[in-house]
Amino acid sequence: MKDRAQLRFGGVRVPRGQTADIRLKISETYTGEDVILPIRVARAKKSGKVGFVSAAVHGDELNGTGIIHDFLSDSPGELLRGTLVLVPVVNVFGFEGNARFMPDGRDLNRSFPGIAAGSLAARVAHTLMREIVLKCDFGIDLHTAAFQRTNFPNVRADLRDPAVRELAHAFGCALVVDGKGPEGSLRRAACAAGVPTIILEAGEPYKIEPSVLEIGADGLRSVLRHFGMLPGAVGKPPFLADIRKTLWVRAAQGGILRFHVAPGDFVDAAQPLASIHSLLGERREVILSPRDGIILGMTTMPGVKPGEPVCHVAIPSRSVAALRRQMDRAKEGLHHRAQSDLATSFSVSDHEAADPDPPPPGQDR
């Protein structure tokens, strides 16, 4: 563990038992003013693990910023041991401009571990790694889906690494998707540097969604309890499914989408996921699930062209029927609320009721 008696962030020493808000310089503006990354460092009196929680590496992904806010406003008390570093917005450039990427057009989450003398994105990544990530024992990076998509809350982690697997399962999310992450991503670079790191993918960009905030804040508390940094019990999801394969189901026809499933739904092979209609209401295609699975993500766009993704289906390593039985035994709770909340971006209708045969030409419905 890296919990030394003295830890410095941005040149500021934070003693044990104290909390400090630090303004970490990451760049400069055209006028030569400092660009600041606000961070909070909370240290317990007792030694323990050092962890970071980061959000908005993509500047339009606001749910993570909201999760950190909720975590701070509903804190269960002071840390019992260890150190927690909170970074509510990493990509302050994108955050200020309502943009996913950096001003140079680069994706910050493809720029890690960064280069001190590289591009703007590479320099910001290098500073974050040097000043925060490499001083930690674990990390949690908070994300949403990309533009015009939504994700049912899921943790993504390299499950081949025992320390990462422990962290992922401690978060208490029902769905854990296995994988190293893309080249240049924060979590992949952190893991390669010996700092086990996971990400939460949940909801849409440009939004702060209530059930996503609750799942995220509960997950942070659960991890800290697992490591003895906070009092209380580790959270338990209604079921736990490790996902080692996912499939994007794509449209073969262009038109207007009618959805028949919502994020988080269990689906059977050949079950209708969505149907595509012409502008005059004639059904052109019914998109079927290729496998038994769980709806991990969906487009939020009502229109679609051939080849565009519609639904992201997770294929669990365990039987979908067994997971569905576990879910049926669970009480109505946060998992169900998240399903309802995330479906507000589009209308979900029954396939048979939504798709009667088109009327004969010249007749009204």
N, C-alpha and C positions, 0 to 999 in steps of 0.2 A: 504494500500500500504506500501511497505517496503523501500521506498526511503528515508532513513535517511540522515541527514547532513553528516555523516561519514559512509562509507562502506569499508570493508576490504576484499580483496581476496588474499589468500595465505599470509596473514599477511601484505599486502601492502594496505595502506589507499589511496583511490582515492577520492579527493575532488570534489564537484560539479563544472562543467565547465571544467573538465580536462579529457584527455584520457591517459590511461596507458597500456603498454604491460607488462604482468606479466608472470613470469616463475613459474608455480605452481608445486611443487614436488609431484609426485604420487607414486614413488617407487625408487628402486636402482637396478643397474646392478650387475652381478657376481663380478665385480671388485670394487663394492662399490660406483660407481659414481651415481649421482642423475639422475633419469628419470624424464624429465620435460614435463609438459603440457603447451604449449604456449596459452595464452588467451589475448584477448583485451577487455578492459573495457572503454566504452565511457559514460561520464556523462554530462548531460545538466546542465545549471545553475539553471533551475527551477525544482522543485520536480515533480515526476510523477511515472509511473509504472517502475518496474525493470524486465527486461526480459532476458532470455538466448536463444541462438541459438547454438546447438551442431551438430556435424557431425562426421562421421566415428566412431561411437560406434562399428560397425563392420569394421575392418581395411581395408577391400577390397572395401568398398562402398565409392567411391571417388566423386560422383556427389555432395554430400553435401559440401565437402571441396571446390569444384569449385564454388558452389553457394555463399558461404561466401566470396570467393575471388572476384567474380563478384560484389557482393553487396558492398564490400569495394572499389573496383576500380571505380565503377560508383555510388558513394554515392551522394544522392540529397542534401547534406549539413549537417551541424551540427544538433544534436538533439535539438528539441525545449524544451523538458522536459523529465525527467526520465533517466533511465540508461539501457544500452544495453551491455550484456556480450556475446562475440563471442568465441566459442571453435571450431576451424576448424578441429581438429583431437582429438577425445577422446581416442581411442585405439591406442596410439602411438606404442605399441609393434606390433600389427597387421599391422599397416601402414608401419612400417619399414621392416617387413618381408613379405609383400604382402599376408597377411593372414587374414581371417575373425575373427578368435578366438584369445584368449590370449595365451601366451606361455605355460600355464598349461592346455591347451585344452578346457578351459571353455569359454562359450559364455558370454561376458560382458553384453549383453542385456538380460540376464536371471539371473543377479547377484545383481540387485538393490533391496532394498536400500543399500545393502552391510553391512559388519561387519568390525569393526576396526581391529580385531585380526583374521580375517578369511583368506581365500585363497587369492592369488594374485588378481584375478578378484574381489572378495568381498571387498578387501582393496581399489582398485581403484574406485569401485562404491561408497564406503563409503566416500572417499575423495571428489568425484565430488558432491555428495549430500550435504555434510557438507559445502564445500567451495563455491559452486555456486548455486545449485538448491534451497536450503532452504532459500537463500537470495533473491529469485526472486518472482514476482507476476504471471509470466506466462513463458512457455517454448515452443520452437519449435525444434524438433529433426529431422534431415535430414537423410533419408535412401534411398537405392535402393533395387531392388529385390535380391534374393539370387543367388548363382552361377548357371549359365546356364539358367537364366530366365530374363525376362524384365517386368517392370510394366509401364503402362500408368500412368502419374502423378496423384496421388490421395492423399488426406488428410485422415488420420485415427484418430478417436477421439471418446470419450465416449459422445455421443450426449444426454445422460440423464442428464449430468451435464450442467446447463445453461451457466456457465462461459467457459467451454470447447467448447460448441456449438457456442458461440459467437466468440471465437478465431478461430475455424475451418472455419466458414463462412466468417470471415474477411480476411482470407488468399486468398480467391478468386479463389480457385481451383474448377473445374466443378464437380468433383466426391469426395464425402465425405463418407467414409466407417465407419459405427458405430461399436464401440466395445471398451472394456476396454484395450485391449492389453494383451499380454501373462504375466503370473506370472514372476516377476523378471525383466520386461522391464523397461527402464528408464521412459517412459511416465506414465506407470501404478503406479510406485512408487512415481513419482512426484505428480500425481493427488491425490493419497492417502494421501500425506503429505500436501495437500491444495494448490498445485501449478498447476493450469490448464495447461496442456501440450498436444500438438498434434504432430503427425509426418507427414512428407511428404515422400511418397514412389514413387520413380520415376527413371525409366531407369534400367541400368545393373550395376553390379559391375565391377571393373577394368577399368571404362571408365569415362570421363568427357564429357557429351553430350550437345551441344550448346542449343537446345530448352529446355532441362531440366534445365539448368542454368538460362535461362531467366524466365521460369515459377517460379522457386524457388526464385530468387532475387526479382521478381515482388511481389510474395507472402509475403516475409519479409517486403518489403516496405509498402504493403497494410495493414498488421497488425499494423505496427508502425504508419501509418496514422490514422488508426481506433482509436488508443489510444492517438492520439494527440501528438505523439513523433516526427513525421516528417510532413512537409507541403505536401499538395496535396490530391487528391481524392483517396478513397478506390477503388481497382480494382474490376471489374465485369467480371465474366466468361461468355462465350456464353450461358451457361445454368448452373443450379445448381441442382444436384441430390444427395439426401441422400440415401445411400446404407445400407440396414439392413440385406441383405442376399447375399452371393456369393456362387458359385458352381465351383469346379474344375472338368473339363471334362477330363476323362482319356481314354487312349487307351485300346482296347480289344485285339488287335493284335500287334505283333512286326513287325518292318520294318523301312522304310525311309519315313519321313513326307514330305508332300507338303501342305503348308499353303494356306488357301483361305480367311483369314481375317488378319487384323493387329491390334495392340494395339489401343484402343480407338474407334474401329468400333462399330456401332450399329448393332445388329443381331436379326433376328427373330427366333422363335421356329422352329426347324427342318432345319435350314439353315446349309449347310456344313461349318464346321470350318477348317477342314483339312482332308486329305486322307492319308492312309498308303499304301505303295507299297513294294513289294518284291525287293530284290536286282536286279532282272531281269526285273523290271518295271511293274509287274502285280499288279493291285489294289487289296488290301486285305480288306480294311475297309474305309468307309467314316464316319467321326466323326461329329455328328450333335449337334447343340445347343439344350439343353433341354428346354430352356425358351427364351422369348424375353429378351434382355439384352444388356450390353455393355462389350466389351472385356477389362478386367481390367489388365490381365497379360497373358504371354505366355512363353512356353519353347523356348529357342533358339537353342536347340539341334536338329540336323537333324534326328537322330535315336531315336527310342522309343521301349520300351518293354511293354508287357501287364501290365496294372495297373499304368503306369507312367502318370503324369499330362501333358496335352497338352495346354489347354486354361482355364483361370480363368474368369468366366462370372459373372459380377455384375448384380444383379436384383434390379433396382431402385424402390423406394417407389412410384414414379410417373410413368405414362404411358410412355413406350419407344417411342410410336408413337408421343406423345406430345413433348418429349425431342428432337426427331429427327426433328420435325418441327421448334423448336427453333433454333437448330443447322443449319438448312437449311437457316434460315433467317439471320444468323450471317455472317459477311464478312469473307473471307479467312484471317486467322490470326495465332496467336501462337498455338492455339489448333490444327489446321490442320498441321502446321509445325512439331509439336511434333509427330503426327501420322506418317508423312513421315519419320522423323528422326529415330524413334524407329523401323521402319520396315526394316531398312538397315541391320539388323542382319540375315535376312532370306528372301527368295524369296516368294512373295505373288502372287498367280495366280488365274485366274478364274477357278471355279470348272469344268464346262463343257469343257472348252478348255484344261484344264490340264489333264483330265481324260477320254480320249476316251477308248472304249472297247479294250482290248488287242488283238493283231493280232493272227491269227490262228497259231498253232505250226509250226515252220520251215519257217515262212515268216517274212521278215523285215517290220518295220513300213514304 
